[in-house]
Amino acid sequence: MVFQHLHTLNDRILRRAGNFFHTDMTYLAKGGSWLTLSQVLSSAASFLLSIAFAHLLPVEEYGFYRYVLSIAAILAIPTLNGMNTALIRAVARGENQSFIPATLTRFKWGALGSLAALALAAWNFFTGSNELAIAFLLCAIFVPVMNAATTFLAFLNGRAEFRLQSVIGTLTTALAALAIFFGLLFHQHVLVILFLYFASNTLLNLFFFALTLKRFPSKTEAIDPNLSGKIKETLSFGKHLSLINSFTLASKQLDKIILWHFLGPAEVALYTFAQIPISQMQNIFSRIASPLTQPKFSRNKLPVLQQTLPGKVLKLFIVFIPFTLLYIFIAPYLYRFLFPEYMSSVAYTQLFALSLLASPISFFTDALVSQKKQKELYYGRISSSVILIAAMIVLGKIYGVWGVVIAQTVFAFWLPLLSFFLFKKAKN
């Protein structure tokens, strides 16, 4: 009787929430419960690891670590990360055979990232920066494979296999964090930590990629000739999305590179620790919301989304306001307890917190992707990224960390709001 009463109460709450947001809350609760649990556990593992970094690795070494990871993210651009989004859309429409061609395409293009990493390694070796040279050699070996193998997550997402996707995502994050943690305990050398980061993530992604192939053999079989045109369309769309995303990815990583060259590794570390809590909260939202909404958006017509989505986003924006204000208030106490070595980051993180309010508006970008609006995506992302990069360089040189923080916070709203305008003007 108790469980039946709780089940009835849960259904009533979901119905009322669904009436408020005009959304199928049962679908969100069914898939979202697994994604929420996964992302909370993954974020907890990442957050605990950041505490270990704060206490076990010197500030300059951590700045070096984050600088290399930023370069690695840029070197991963040729692996066509937009292919995952195109694959989600294709699989959600029943085009499962796109999985293998999408993966092979990512591996092939990823070789360009390896060549670029080898060039960076050679340059740093000849200029006497041996640690950077070794770090970029690690990038050349691991980065393309580590990123290209993640197509299995997009395949599971498109099939709405949220439970399996969540379990794998949690295991990957937790096991990789555990490997890095033991490295920090027994050998606090930044090159060892970088090796553990790249090696653990690469091996885990390859293992779960193989496991997905084994679990769904009938869904990833040889290409049906009747689907070859749709597969080519998916691969083409994935390449376009990757090109569009490349500007956004570069702008997200250049902040640390700019600070490294203007101010040095210590300021990179302070800036990164200002971002950590905000990034974790944004990741929890985006990695739960996007996997749930993209398949739904892909199956809806554009006019329907244009009519219903703005109201839902506005209500969610209002919900975010008190949570943002609460974080700004508790940030000093949080840092004093968890990151006492980084109290200088508190003012930066309080300003960064305002970017949380832009998270619900990002649904308009997801809607443009799901409706395959390439022209709007090109215009929105490229123009925003170019302006952001220019602003970070200018403001970073003049005002240091504050300049980059201000640029990042202001432009956190620019792309979502521009996407809203383009979304409303898009033609069916």
Number of C-alpha atoms within 10 A of each C-alpha: 6 7 8 9 10 11 12 12 12 13 14 12 14 19 17 13 15 15 12 12 18 14 16 13 19 16 13 17 14 13 20 22 16 19 28 18 17 25 26 19 19 23 21 15 18 19 17 15 18 19 14 17 19 19 15 15 19 16 20 16 18 23 26 23 20 20 25 19 21 20 19 23 17 19 24 29 24 24 27 28 23 22 27 27 25 28 31 30 28 27 23 22 14 13 21 23 23 28 26 18 17 24 22 14 17 28 20 15 17 24 20 18 23 24 14 16 25 20 16 20 24 18 15 18 15 10 10 10 13 15 15 20 22 19 24 27 19 21 29 26 19 22 28 27 24 23 23 28 23 20 24 24 25 23 28 22 27 27 19 18 14 23 19 16 22 26 15 17 20 20 15 20 21 19 15 21 23 18 16 23 22 13 19 20 11 8 15 17 13 21 18 14 21 20 17 20 20 21 19 21 22 23 17 21 24 18 12 18 18 13 12 18 16 11 11 12 10 11 16 19 14 12 15 11 9 8 14 14 10 15 23 14 15 25 24 15 20 23 22 20 23 23 20 21 21 22 21 20 19 19 21 17 19 20 25 28 18 21 25 19 11 17 15 17 23 18 20 28 27 23 25 21 26 26 19 15 21 20 18 18 16 18 17 20 18 17 15 24 19 18 23 22 15 23 21 15 22 21 13 14 12 19 12 10 16 18 10 13 18 17 14 16 18 13 13 16 17 12 13 15 13 11 14 17 13 11 17 18 12 11 20 19 13 15 20 13 11 17 21 16 15 17 20 16 23 23 14 21 25 21 17 22 23 19 19 21 20 21 20 22 24 20 24 25 22 21 25 22 22 24 20 16 17 15 13 20 24 17 14 22 22 19 15 20 23 14 14 25 23 13 18 26 19 15 18 22 17 13 13 18 24 17 17 27 22 19 21 22 17 16 18 22 19 19 24 23 18 20 25 22 14 20 22 15 11 16 9 9
